[in-house]
Amino acid sequence: MKTLLIITGSLLIGCSNKGMYEAIKQNECRQKTGEIYCDDVTDYETYKQERDELLKKQEDKGIY
């Protein structure tokens, strides 16, 4: 039961992070271009993959 709560909590946090990221990026794009929706915004999955790769490189170098 405890494991199920942890997994569910993690999923909810992940979803809210994705929504928050996309909303912030759309707002930034709207402010720069005046467009309501921007197609050139990096999606969350790509952002997360790039971020994780950079964090892994920093860990390997001993930089935190």
C-alpha positions as CSV (number, residue, x, y, z in Angstrom):
1,M,0.0,0.0,0.0
2,K,2.8,2.4,0.9
3,T,4.6,1.7,-2.4
4,L,1.4,2.4,-4.3
5,L,1.1,5.8,-2.6
6,I,4.7,6.6,-3.4
7,I,4.3,5.7,-7.1
8,T,1.0,7.6,-7.4
9,G,2.6,10.7,-5.7
10,S,5.6,10.5,-8.1
11,L,3.3,10.3,-11.1
12,L,1.3,13.3,-10.0
13,I,4.5,15.4,-9.4
14,G,5.8,14.4,-12.8
15,C,2.5,15.5,-14.5
16,S,2.4,18.8,-12.7
17,N,6.1,19.4,-13.6
18,K,5.3,18.7,-17.3
19,G,2.3,21.0,-17.2
20,M,4.1,23.7,-15.4
21,Y,7.1,23.5,-17.8
22,E,4.9,23.7,-20.9
23,A,2.8,26.6,-19.5
24,I,6.0,28.6,-18.7
25,K,7.5,27.9,-22.2
26,Q,4.2,29.0,-23.9
27,N,4.1,32.2,-21.8
28,E,7.7,33.0,-22.6
29,C,7.0,32.4,-26.3
30,R,3.8,34.5,-26.2
31,Q,5.7,37.4,-24.6
32,K,8.4,37.3,-27.2
33,T,6.4,36.7,-30.4
34,G,2.8,37.8,-29.5
35,E,1.6,34.4,-30.8
36,I,-1.0,32.5,-28.7
37,Y,0.7,29.1,-29.4
38,C,4.3,28.4,-30.5
39,D,5.3,25.2,-32.3
40,D,9.0,25.6,-31.7
41,V,8.8,25.1,-27.9
42,T,10.9,22.2,-26.8
43,D,8.6,19.5,-25.4
44,Y,9.0,18.4,-21.8
45,E,10.3,14.9,-22.7
46,T,13.1,16.4,-24.8
47,Y,13.9,19.0,-22.1
48,K,14.0,16.3,-19.4
49,Q,16.2,14.0,-21.5
50,E,18.7,16.9,-22.1
51,R,18.6,17.9,-18.5
52,D,19.2,14.4,-17.3
53,E,22.2,14.0,-19.6
54,L,23.7,17.2,-18.4
55,L,23.2,16.2,-14.8
56,K,24.8,12.8,-15.5
57,K,27.9,14.5,-17.0
58,Q,28.2,16.8,-14.0
59,E,28.0,13.8,-11.7
60,D,30.6,12.0,-13.7
61,K,32.9,15.0,-13.4
62,G,32.2,15.4,-9.7
63,I,30.4,18.8,-10.1
64,Y,27.2,19.2,-8.2
